[in-house]
Amino acid sequence: MNTRNTGIAQVLRNNPHARPMLSILAREGKVSGMGYTVEHSRPGRGFCCTEYSTKVLPNGRQVSLKTFYPGPFDGLAGFPTDITEEYSVWVGWDKEGEEHDAPPMALPAGATRWGIAAFDGPCNWFAEFDDPELAETFAGSLPPCREDEPVPPFVRIPP
């Protein structure tokens, strides 16, 4: 558990409403039964918590899982009370991403939408899924990707 979450856990350790959140925070660094390693957790309003996990496939591709756990008071405040999971697979980066609003390719089978993020540079494209099997199947079908090898950007064909 990181220093911030350790401090939060110490302050809330005697609060019975915070126990579910504290048990989620304690899972950092552990592997779930589905093979996802919990990278970090972020506590939120009303004792809710968001957990970020990853699973690396044999081809080097990674499936990321974001799980939202509602707090005990979310329903009273009018917020959703369902645990939600979102799976995403990094597809590649776009050298000219700021100039293109359109995705670099057709949405993969089973994906629900495209995710895009520009981390102080070119746009990165993520296929987002609701089903873990579809996400892992898609990630397994992509060309191998190793950390020590550079990945070329998408090549767009002019319309």
Buried (B, 14 or more C-beta within 10 A) or exposed (E): BEEEBEEBBEEBEEEEEBBBBBEBBBBBEEEBEEBBBBEBBBBBEBBBBBBBBEBBBEBBBBBBBBBBBBBBBBEEEEEEEEEEBBBBBBBBBBBEBEEEEEBBEEEBEBBBBBBBEEEEEBBBBBBBBBEBEBBBBBBEEBEEBEEEEEEEBBEBEEE
